[in-house]
Amino acid sequence: MGDISDMMYECAIQLEIEEAKEQEDLDRRLEEKIWTTEEGQKIPLNEMSDEHIKNCISYFSRKRLVNCERTETRLKKWKTVWKDELKRRGYTDV
């Protein structure tokens, strides 16, 4: 019985490690301003079209996707990054 408990504990630890690595990767991409689409395509912010940026802002402003504070915080940061990029491109109504 102890072997199964040990295995389950090790699996739980491994899942936490993998999740932490994924979170670090997401934070790094935010820092580098590389957006990952739903399909997994990575797009540098400066290569995103104006419409794509506007759609992302609109979508994430309407929807609360998860009950994860870290993800919500990251999305708020992305919205700020997107709005700043649109302003840099000359948009004033963001």
C-alpha positions as CSV (number, residue, x, y, z in Angstrom):
1,M,0.0,0.0,0.0
2,G,2.9,2.4,0.8
3,D,4.3,1.9,-2.7
4,I,1.1,3.2,-4.3
5,S,1.0,6.2,-2.0
6,D,4.6,7.0,-2.7
7,M,3.9,6.7,-6.5
8,M,0.9,9.1,-6.2
9,Y,2.9,11.5,-4.2
10,E,5.8,11.5,-6.7
11,C,3.3,12.0,-9.6
12,A,1.7,15.0,-7.8
13,I,5.2,16.5,-7.2
14,Q,6.0,16.0,-10.9
15,L,2.8,17.6,-12.0
16,E,3.5,20.6,-9.8
17,I,7.0,20.9,-11.3
18,E,5.7,20.7,-14.8
19,E,3.0,23.3,-14.0
20,A,5.6,25.7,-12.5
21,K,7.8,25.3,-15.6
22,E,4.8,26.1,-17.8
23,Q,4.0,29.2,-15.7
24,E,7.6,30.3,-16.0
25,D,7.4,29.9,-19.8
26,L,4.2,31.9,-20.0
27,D,5.7,34.7,-17.9
28,R,8.9,34.7,-20.1
29,R,6.8,35.0,-23.2
30,L,4.9,37.9,-21.7
31,E,8.2,39.5,-20.9
32,E,9.4,38.9,-24.4
33,K,6.0,40.0,-25.8
34,I,5.4,36.7,-27.7
35,W,1.7,35.8,-27.8
36,T,0.7,32.2,-28.2
37,T,-2.5,31.5,-30.1
38,E,-5.1,29.0,-29.2
39,E,-3.6,26.7,-31.8
40,G,-0.2,27.0,-30.2
41,Q,1.4,29.4,-32.8
42,K,3.8,31.9,-31.2
43,I,3.6,35.4,-32.6
44,P,5.9,38.3,-31.6
45,L,3.8,41.3,-30.6
46,N,5.2,43.4,-33.4
47,E,4.0,40.8,-36.0
48,M,0.4,40.8,-34.7
49,S,-2.0,42.6,-36.9
50,D,-3.9,45.5,-35.4
51,E,-7.2,43.6,-35.7
52,H,-5.7,40.6,-34.0
53,I,-4.6,42.8,-31.1
54,K,-8.0,44.5,-30.9
55,N,-9.8,41.1,-31.0
56,C,-7.6,39.8,-28.1
57,I,-8.4,42.9,-26.0
58,S,-12.1,42.6,-26.7
59,Y,-12.2,38.8,-26.1
60,F,-10.3,38.9,-22.8
61,S,-12.2,41.9,-21.6
62,R,-15.5,40.1,-22.1
63,K,-14.5,36.8,-20.7
64,R,-13.2,35.4,-17.5
65,L,-11.6,32.2,-18.5
66,V,-10.2,30.8,-15.3
67,N,-10.4,31.2,-11.6
68,C,-6.6,31.4,-11.4
69,E,-5.3,34.7,-10.0
70,R,-1.9,34.3,-11.7
71,T,-3.5,33.8,-15.1
72,E,-5.9,36.7,-14.6
73,T,-2.9,38.9,-13.6
74,R,-1.0,37.8,-16.7
75,L,-4.0,38.6,-18.9
76,K,-4.3,42.0,-17.4
77,K,-0.7,42.6,-18.2
78,W,-1.2,41.4,-21.8
79,K,-4.1,43.8,-22.2
80,T,-1.8,46.7,-21.1
81,V,0.9,45.5,-23.5
82,W,-1.6,45.3,-26.4
83,K,-3.1,48.7,-25.7
84,D,0.4,50.2,-25.5
85,E,1.3,48.6,-28.8
86,L,-1.9,50.0,-30.4
87,K,-1.0,53.5,-29.1
88,R,2.5,53.1,-30.4
89,R,0.9,52.3,-33.8
90,G,-1.0,55.5,-33.7
91,Y,-4.4,54.5,-32.3
92,T,-5.9,56.9,-29.8
93,D,-9.2,55.1,-29.0
94,V,-7.8,52.2,-26.9
